[in-house]
Amino acid sequence: MRCRPLATQRIESSVTAVSWIPSEAITGPSKIPFELGVTHYDEPPPDRLVDLDELRTSDRFREANELRAFVEVEDGRIVNAGHIGQGHIGATTVRVGPAAMRFPAVHLPDIQADPEIDGSSARFVQTVGGRMGLPTPRPVPHKPFVQFWPSIAWTTLALTINADGTSSHELVGASPFPRHWIYDHDGALVEKSGTIDFAKWFNHAYGDRTPWGEQDSPAVVAAVESALERSLSSAIMSGDRKPKIRKLAEGENLVRQGDAGTDVYLILDGIFVVEVDDEQIAEIGPGAVVGEKAALAAGKRTATLWARTPARVASVPHDVLDSEALGSLAASR
C-alpha cells in the first residue's frame, strides 16, 4: 500500500511600522530649520497602508519596517519558516531658496533573528533603522562629546504565525523619536508608539545605545484614535487659530473632574489615564481629542485626566471647532 505524501500548506503574514516626524515634535535649536522651511515635518501616514513604495518616493516617512514571514505546515505542525520582508528608508529634503536637495538616508543592515519554532507557532523578530545622510556635527553629553552623524531611528517588530493560520504582532522596541505607526497584515492602522522624546534621542541614540550596538529601547504603545478624532486633530493643528502647546510632567493633571473649562485638547504625545469618580476607566494616547463634553455641557469637566508619562497637548477654544463634530465625538463615548 502506497502512502500519500502529506500536503504542505504555506501561510504568510506581516506587520509594518512606519516612522515619521509629526508637527511640533522637535525641540530646541534643532527646530529652527523646520520653522524656516529648510526641512519639513511629515504629514500623518494614511489610515490604511496600500502602497509603501509610493509613500517612500513621495517623502511621506523616514523609514518603514516591513516584517513579512511565512511558515509551512504539515499535519498541523510547522516544519519550515522564514523571513521575506525588509526595511525601507526615505530621504531628507533640504530647501535653500527655490532649490531643493534630497539626501538619501543611510540604511543600516536589517537585523533578522532566526525564527523561533515550537511546532504550533513561529516567532519572527526584525529590526530596521537608519540615519539622515547629511553629516551634522554636534555636541553630546558623554563620550565622544562630539557626534558627527545624526542619531539613529529604528523599530523592532515581532510577528508570531500559528499553524492554524492566525497571527499576532508586537512592537518590541523603538527609538524614542520619531513617531512609529503600526499596520497589520491587511494594512489597517492598529497601534501607535505612545511617546516621543526628541532630547533623549538626539543625545543618546547612536553607537552602542542602539540595536546595532548593545541595546534596544522599550516602546509604549497606544490605541488608534477614531476617524472623527483624526478630522478634529487636523482642524486643531491646521485651523486659523494657532493652538497652545502645553507640556505635562508624569503624574500631572490635564483636567480635574468638576473643574470649569471649555478648551478642547489634542494629545500630541504621551499616555493619559482617564478617571471618573476616582475610578480608572481608560488610557488614551496620541491622536485622542478630549474635553468636548465640558465644552458642550455647562462647562464642567466630566472626568479627570492625568499623565502616566511625560506628555504634550495642543488646546484650542471649543468654539473654533465644528460643534456638530464635537457632539458626535461626545455621543460616541
C-alpha positions in Angstrom: 0.0 0.0 0.0 1.5 3.4 -1.0 1.1 6.2 1.4 0.0 9.6 0.0 2.6 12.3 0.9 1.3 15.0 3.3 0.3 18.2 1.6 2.3 21.3 2.7 0.4 24.5 3.4 2.2 27.8 3.2 0.9 30.6 5.4 2.2 34.2 5.1 1.6 37.2 7.4 3.1 40.6 8.1 3.3 43.7 10.3 4.7 47.0 9.3 5.9 50.0 11.3 6.1 53.4 9.6 8.2 56.1 11.3 7.5 59.8 10.6 8.1 63.2 12.2 4.8 64.8 13.4 4.3 68.6 13.8 5.7 70.1 17.0 7.8 67.0 17.7 11.2 68.7 17.7 12.5 70.9 20.4 15.4 73.3 21.0 17.7 74.7 18.3 17.0 71.7 16.0 13.5 73.1 15.5 14.8 76.2 13.6 15.3 74.5 10.2 11.7 73.2 10.4 10.3 76.6 11.2 12.2 78.3 8.4 11.1 75.7 5.9 14.6 74.4 5.2 13.3 70.9 6.0 9.8 69.7 7.0 7.6 67.8 9.3 5.7 64.9 7.8 2.0 64.6 7.0 0.4 61.8 9.0 0.6 58.5 7.1 -2.8 57.1 5.8 -5.2 55.1 7.9 -4.7 52.1 5.6 -1.3 51.1 4.1 -1.8 50.4 0.4 1.5 51.3 -1.4 4.6 51.5 0.8 6.9 52.4 -2.1 4.7 55.3 -3.2 4.8 56.7 0.4 8.6 56.4 0.3 9.1 58.1 -3.1 6.7 61.0 -2.1 8.8 61.7 1.1 6.0 60.6 3.5 8.1 58.7 6.0 11.6 58.4 7.4 11.7 54.7 7.4 9.5 51.6 7.4 10.0 48.2 9.0 8.1 45.7 6.8 8.3 42.4 8.6 6.9 39.7 6.3 7.3 36.0 7.0 6.0 32.5 6.1 5.5 29.2 7.7 5.0 25.8 6.1 2.6 23.4 7.8 2.3 19.7 7.5 -0.2 17.7 9.6 -0.9 20.6 11.9 2.8 21.3 12.7 5.2 23.9 11.4 8.0 22.3 9.5 9.7 25.3 8.0 9.7 29.1 8.4 11.5 32.2 7.1 11.7 35.9 6.6 10.5 37.6 3.4 10.4 41.2 4.5 12.8 44.1 4.6 13.4 47.7 5.7 12.7 50.8 3.6 14.5 54.1 4.2 13.4 57.5 2.9 15.4 60.7 2.2 15.7 64.1 3.8 14.7 67.1 1.6 16.6 70.3 2.3 15.4 73.5 0.8 17.6 76.6 0.2 15.6 79.3 -1.5 13.9 77.9 -4.6 16.2 74.9 -4.7 15.5 71.5 -3.1 18.1 68.8 -2.5 17.4 65.3 -1.4 19.8 63.4 0.9 19.2 59.7 0.9 19.2 58.3 4.4 21.8 55.7 5.4 20.0 52.3 5.7 21.7 50.2 8.5 21.7 46.5 7.9 18.3 44.9 8.7 18.6 42.6 11.8 16.5 39.4 11.3 16.6 36.9 14.1 16.3 33.2 13.2 12.6 32.1 13.5 11.8 30.5 16.9 9.7 27.5 16.0 7.9 25.3 18.6 5.8 23.2 16.3 2.5 25.1 16.6 3.9 28.6 16.1 6.8 30.5 14.8 8.1 33.9 16.1 10.0 36.3 13.9 11.8 39.5 15.1 13.2 42.2 12.8 14.9 45.5 13.4 15.1 48.2 10.8 16.7 51.6 11.1 18.9 54.3 9.7 20.0 57.9 9.9 20.0 61.0 7.8 22.7 61.0 5.2 23.7 64.6 5.8 26.6 65.0 8.3 25.7 67.2 11.3 28.5 67.7 13.8 27.0 68.4 17.3 27.9 68.2 21.0 26.6 65.4 23.1 26.7 65.0 26.9 29.1 61.9 27.0 31.9 60.4 25.1 32.9 61.1 22.4 31.3 64.5 23.3 31.1 65.4 19.6 28.8 63.3 17.4 29.4 63.7 13.7 26.4 61.9 12.3 22.7 62.3 13.2 21.2 59.9 15.8 19.7 56.6 14.6 15.9 55.9 14.4 14.6 52.3 14.4 11.8 49.9 15.2 12.0 46.3 16.4 8.9 44.3 15.5 7.9 40.7 16.4 5.4 38.6 14.4 4.0 35.2 15.6 2.4 33.0 12.9 0.4 30.0 14.2 -0.1 26.7 12.5 -3.9 27.4 12.3 -3.3 30.5 10.2 -3.8 33.1 12.9 -1.0 35.6 13.7 -0.2 38.3 16.3 2.4 41.1 16.4 4.3 43.2 18.9 6.3 46.5 18.9 9.3 45.1 20.9 11.4 48.2 20.8 11.8 51.6 19.1 13.9 54.7 19.1 12.5 57.5 21.3 12.0 59.6 18.2 10.2 59.9 15.8 6.6 58.6 15.9 6.0 55.0 14.9 2.7 53.7 13.5 1.9 50.0 13.3 -0.1 48.4 10.5 -1.4 44.8 10.5 -1.3 42.2 7.7 -4.4 43.8 6.0 -2.8 47.3 6.0 -5.0 48.6 8.8 -3.5 51.1 11.3 -3.8 49.3 14.6 -1.3 50.8 17.1 0.9 53.8 17.7 4.0 54.5 19.8 2.7 56.5 22.7 5.6 58.8 23.5 8.3 60.9 21.7 11.4 62.1 23.5 13.5 64.2 21.0 16.1 65.2 23.5 16.8 61.7 24.6 17.0 60.5 21.0 19.2 63.4 20.0 21.7 62.9 22.8 21.8 59.2 23.2 20.5 57.2 20.2 23.7 56.2 18.4 26.6 53.8 18.7 26.2 51.2 21.5 22.9 52.7 22.5 21.1 51.1 19.5 20.2 47.6 18.4 23.4 47.7 16.2 25.4 48.1 19.4 24.3 46.7 22.7 20.7 47.8 23.5 17.2 48.5 22.3 14.7 50.9 23.8 11.3 49.7 25.1 8.3 51.2 23.4 5.0 52.5 24.9 2.0 51.6 22.7 -1.3 53.4 22.4 -4.6 52.5 20.7 -5.6 54.2 17.5 -8.0 57.1 17.6 -11.2 57.3 15.6 -11.6 58.8 12.1 -13.6 61.7 13.7 -10.7 62.4 16.1 -8.3 62.5 13.2 -10.5 65.0 11.4 -10.7 67.2 14.5 -7.0 66.9 15.1 -6.4 68.3 11.6 -8.7 71.2 12.4 -6.9 71.9 15.7 -3.4 71.9 14.2 -4.1 73.5 10.8 -7.0 75.8 11.6 -7.0 79.6 11.6 -6.5 79.7 15.4 -3.0 78.6 16.4 -3.2 76.0 19.3 -1.5 76.5 22.6 1.1 73.7 23.3 1.4 72.5 26.9 3.9 70.1 28.4 2.9 68.0 31.3 5.2 66.0 33.7 4.5 62.4 34.7 1.6 62.4 37.2 0.4 65.9 36.4 -3.3 66.6 35.8 -4.5 67.9 32.5 -8.1 68.5 33.8 -9.9 67.5 37.0 -13.5 66.3 37.3 -15.8 69.1 38.3 -13.5 71.9 37.4 -14.7 74.6 35.0 -13.2 74.7 31.4 -14.3 74.5 27.8 -11.0 74.2 25.9 -10.6 71.1 23.7 -7.3 69.2 23.8 -5.5 67.1 21.3 -2.9 64.7 22.8 0.3 65.1 20.8 2.4 62.8 22.9 2.2 60.7 26.0 -0.3 58.4 27.8 -3.1 59.8 29.9 -5.2 57.9 32.5 -8.9 58.8 32.5 -10.7 58.6 35.9 -14.4 59.2 36.7 -15.3 59.4 40.4 -11.7 58.3 41.3 -12.1 55.1 39.2 -9.8 54.5 36.3 -11.8 53.8 33.2 -9.4 54.1 30.3 -6.0 55.1 29.0 -5.6 57.2 25.9 -2.6 58.4 23.8 -1.5 60.4 20.8 -4.3 61.5 18.5 -7.1 61.4 21.1 -9.2 64.5 21.3 -10.7 65.2 24.8 -12.6 67.9 26.6 -15.5 68.0 24.2 -18.1 67.1 26.9 -17.4 70.0 29.1 -17.4 72.3 26.1 -21.0 71.1 25.3 -22.5 70.7 28.7 -22.3 73.6 31.3 -18.5 74.0 31.1 -17.8 71.4 33.8 -15.2 68.7 33.3 -16.7 65.2 33.5 -13.5 63.3 34.1 -10.0 63.7 35.5 -7.1 63.1 33.1 -3.6 62.8 34.4 -0.3 62.0 32.6 1.1 58.5 33.1 4.1 59.5 31.1 5.6 62.9 30.2 3.2 64.4 27.7 2.3 67.3 25.3 -1.1 68.5 24.3 -2.5 71.2 22.0 -5.5 73.1 23.1 -8.0 75.4 21.3 -11.2 77.1 22.4 -14.1 74.9 21.7 -15.9 77.5 19.5 -13.2 77.3 16.8 -14.2 73.7 16.1 -17.3 72.3 14.5 -19.9 71.9 17.2 -21.7 69.0 15.3 -18.4 67.1 15.2 -17.8 67.7 18.9 -21.3 66.5 19.6 -20.8 63.3 17.6 -17.5 62.7 19.5 -19.2 63.1 22.8 -22.0 60.8 21.8 -19.6 58.1 20.8 -18.3 58.0 24.3 
